[in-house]
Amino acid sequence: MRRKHLVVVVVTIFLCWNIMMYYLLVSKNPGKSILVEEKLTWLEADIKHELRENTALLEQLQRQARRKTEAPIGRQAQPEIEAPNQKIEAPIRMNQQPVDANFVILPILMIACDRVSVSRSLDQLLKYRTSPERFPIIVSQDCGHQTTSDVIQKYVVSDNIIHIKQPDLSNIELPWPKKKFSGYYKIARHYKWALNQIFHHFNYSAVIIVEDDLDVSPDFFEYFAATYPVLTSDPSLWCVSAWNDNGKGGMVSDDAELLYRSDFFPGLGWMMERKLWLEIGPKWPVTFWDDWMRHQDQRKDRVCIRPEICRTSTFGKKGVSKGLFYEKHLKYIKLNDQFVEFTKKDLSYLKKENYDPWFKRLVYDTPEVTVAEVMSGSKKHLKALRVTYTTKEQYKSLAKRLGIMDDFKAGVPRVAYRGVNSFIYSGQRIYLAPTADWSQYDLTWT
């Protein structure tokens, strides 16, 4: 009861403060009614969000109280933390309220435009969705394409999908050299509007973002539900992604349980928290939003969780990118076909304090060889090999010879963590890595 009263007091103080701020805004800015109205709309959404969060917290506390009364008295043994292919000692855990992966609500935001094949993506999501209540699906459509809209509306009627439409369909005036990029400007505009709807209209605490040309794996929802508590508890994380840029068949292991940390923002099916949108939403870029997120000014050394085997794959050969990379790369991405019960596993090994010591030990205890030795197979008897690079040019040369993507964004190689790229070559684990004294990325490597 004392906790319940505390929640009520906090909510009351929050409401009173916001009412006072309202009168201050109105009295100080009488000539800016439109701006005030917009701020009040966001304020109202924030209040609703706080009430919802406090209600959820109260329910969680009540569930835990019931469990304590039912559980036998005594100290439970700390579970052992298992990292990929290796066990490490479990750290002492602080006494905190964990997020229950079996109760959290994670909406799916599908970004759509003019693909009638949106039905393929929706069918996949509906096929593998475990709970409509926990995973509501919201399709945000741009472009004003009526045929696509009609396809989506069928799901609204039959499957209770929510269909929202971007109201601003105006052309974006650009100088001649940039006109060919107008599609990217419209995509960035659409993302900003849609994410504002998710967090300031629907008042959700997090969102899983997909696009209308993605297939998903059988454990797509399980994967995000299980990693959400890790995302919320580790401040060094800012997203969870379903994508591995080097996830082609033959370049990944068969172990569908393997998950990693990555300094590179992957996209193509990813999850973010509300608090991140409150940070980056007001300064959202006018174009190329994904590359913008990879800049250090936004990333701030935060990282994403990504899988060994992709939980999404794209069938969108045609789009604003004109099929760029599709024929040579994207269509070969391997989509996971196994169901991994991630919510029953301890994923705390992915937290920075647990992962970094294990990862550095794993990589730099691996025998160092030349790329020629890797390609010849002369060290095939070893489980894993490490190839060292020291310059941008050397990395690009080695990456091309080993068949992985060789580009950088804001100094970070695709997929890399701490400069290390992990992949499979001819059935053998390879680490393309900087020297052991690596400390930070060189932002001039672009």
Secondary structure, DSSP 8 states (H G I E B T S, - for coil): -HHHHHHHHHHHHHHHHHHHHHHHHHHH-TT-HHHHHHHHHHHHHHHHHHHHHHHHHHHHHHHHHHHHHHS-SS------EEETTEEE------------TTT----EEEEESS-TTHHHHHHHHHHH-S-TTTS-EEEEE-TT-HHHHHHHHHHHHHH--EEEE-S--------GGGGGGHHHHHHHHHHHHHHHIIIIIS--SEEEEEETTEEE-TTHHHHHHHHHHHHHH-TTEEEEES--TT-BTTSS-S-TT-EEEESS---SSEEEEHHHHHHHGGG--SS-HHHHHHSHHHHTT-EEEEESSBSEEE---SSTTTTTTTTTTGGGB-B--S---GGGS--GGGSHHHHHHHHHHHHHTS-B--HHHHHHTTTTTSSEEEEE--SHHHHHHHHHHHTS---EETTEETT-BTTBEEEEETTEEEEEE--TT--S--TT--
